[in-house]
Amino acid sequence: MNLGKMVWIASAACALLLGSAANAQSRGPGWEFGADVIYQLSQDVDFNGGSSASLDDDFGLTFTFGYRFSDKLEVQFALDWNDVDYDATLQTYSNGNPPVPLGQIGVSGSYESFTPRASIHYNFTDGPITPYVKAGIGWSFIDTNIPDGRPQNVCWWDPWWGYVCGTVQDTRSVDGFQYDLGVGLRWDLGPGYTLRFAYEKHWLDLSEADGTPDLDQFKIGIAYRY
């Protein structure tokens, strides 16, 4: 993925903002739901034992719903989805006691993550255009797509195609606690729509990581409020 697509999305959103400014209106207590496009920046992550991974910058999606207690305070629930390419260096060891380092091998692939989370948002002004800050927590489920066993030939009954056979292979999955902080700008438009742009920093508490990996994300999206 490249930054050009993100610029195009931002330009389209700005055009929509300018075209809708005349209909801007304030918000009040109530519900809202929407979706954001995620642009996650590249990052290097080190792991225990000498392995490492270089994550590419890539796009993802967020689906949100929340409740506004007032013009300034709201709670939001969300589900983040990312599919990120990476290049990894795996440190291999002998099967002995103690294990002896044998060498490194390089692999490339993509990981898929799902992160259900909850956050608190504070808007600084009562008007339809306001900066805000947020803090949240969640739990990330990550499928690395790195093989974790031998391929197996299995058959199953598919509801669409009937009895089919194929090759499947288990992959390495990890999960961990996630917390995040962010700043953003929201613009409440009439009738009942909100545009928002945000920068967020996400930290992942992975047991096998060397330290706590942090990820930078830019988000742009739209929500419907009622």
N, C-alpha and C positions, 0 to 999 in steps of 0.2 A: 504494500500500500504506500501511497505517496501523499504529501501534504496538499497537492493540487485539488484532490477531491474534497478535503476539509475546507479549503478556501472557497470552492464552488458552493458547498452547503452553506457556509457562513454568508456568502454574497446573496444567495437566494433568501435566506432568513432576513437579512437587512432590508432587501427589497420589500418583503412582506411586512416588516415592521413599519417602513415608511408609508406603505399604502394603507395601513390600518391605523395610523396614528390618530386620525380624525375621530375614530370610534373608541378611543381609550376610555376606560372606566375603572373606578376603584373596586376593591374586593371586600368581602366580609366573611363571617363564619360560613363554612360549608365544605363540601367534598370536591375533590378533583382527581382526574386520572389522565395519564398521558404517556409519552414515549420520548426518549432521548437517543441521539446518535452519539456514541463514544468514540473519541480518537485517543488511543493510548500510546504514549511515547515509548521508545525503545529503552531497554534496561538490561544490565548484566546482573546475574544472580549467581552467587557461589553457594556450594553445598558442602556438607561434611564429607570428608573422605577424599576431597580433591576434585570433584566434578563441578562443572559450571555450565551455565546456559546464557546465551545472548538472545534476548527477546526482541523481535522486530516491532516497529510501530505499526499499529493495525487498528481496524474499526470494530465496534461492537454495538450492542443495543441495550437499552434499559427500558423496562416497563414499570410505570409508577402509579400508585394511588395514595391519597392522603386526605387529611382533614385539617382545615384552617380553624383554629380556635378564635382568632381575631385577625385584624389586618397585619399584625406583626408576627404572630406565633403560629406555627403549623408543624404537624408531624407527617412524615412520609414513609411509606413502605415501597420497596422496589425489588426487582429481580434483574440483575446484570448478567448479560451473556457476552462472552468474548471468544473469538477463535483466532489465536495469535501464532504466527510462524516463529520458529526459533532454530538456532544452531547450538548444539550442545557438545561438550567434551566430557566423556565418561571415563573415570579412573577405574581400571579393572584390577582385581585382586585374585590371588590364588585361593583355592578352597582348602586352606590349612589352618592350623592353630599355633601361632597367630597367622592371620592372612598376610601375604607378601604382595606389595604392589607389582603389577606386571607391565603396565603401560596404559596409554590413553587411546581411546577411539573417538572419532567424531561422528555425530549423527545429526540429521536435520529432520524437522517435522513441524507439527503444529499441536498446540494444546487447546482444549476447550474447557471453559470454566463457566459455572453457574453460581451466582452469589445472591441469595436472598438476604435483605438487610433492612434496617429501620434507621431513621434519622430525624433529628430535630432541626427546624429551620427558623431563623430569626430575621425578619425583614426590618430594615432600618427606618423606613418611612411608611406613612399610611397611604400615600398616593399610588397611582397605577404603575409608576416606574420606580423601582426600588432596588438598591444593592442588598444582598443578604449574606449571612454566614450559616454554615451547617456543620453538624457533627453526627456521625453515625457508627453503627456496629453491624456486623453480619457474619456469615459463615460461607467460605468459598469451597466449592467442590470442583476439583481439577482432574481432568483426564489427560495425561501427558501423551497418549498414543504411543508410548514406548512399550514394546512387547514385554509381557510378564509371564511367558509360558510358550509352549510349542503350539503351532497351528494344529487345529483339530477339524476333521471332517465330520459334520453333523447334519442331521435332517430335522425339519420341523414343519408344522402345518401353518401356512401363511393364510390369513383371512381373505386376501385378495387373489393370491396365485396358487393356493392349494398346497399340496405336499411338495416341498422343495428341499434341495440339499446344497451345501456349500461349505466353505472353509472359514472358521472363526478363530480368533486369537485374543486371549486376555491381554489387557494393557494395564500399565501402572497408573493407579489413581491415588491422589492425595487430597486432604482437606484440612482446613484450619480456620482459626478465628481471624476476622478482618475488621479493621477500624479505619475511619476516614475523617478528614476535615476538608472543608471546601468554602470557596467564596464565589459569588455569582451575581447576576443581574436578571431580574424578571420584569416583564412588561405585560400587564393585564389589559387585554383588548376586548372590545365588545363585538358581538354579544357572547360572553362567557369563555373566551379563550385566553391563554397565557403563553407567551414565548419566553424562553429562558436560555441563558448561556452561563456556564460554570467552569471553574477550574477546581479539580479535586486531587488530593493526595491520599492514596490508599496504602495501608500497611498490611502485610500478610504474615501471620504467625505460623510458619511451617516448621514442623519438628526437625526436618532434615536440612533445613537451610542454615547457612553460616550467617547468623544475625537475623534481622527482620527485613525482608525485601520490601521496597516501597515502589509504587507505581504512580506515574503522573497521568492524569486523564483530563481531557477537555470534553465538555458535553454541550450539545445544543439540541433543544427539543421544544415540544409544544404540549400543552395540557388543556383539557376541558374542565371547567369549574362550574359547580352548581350549588 
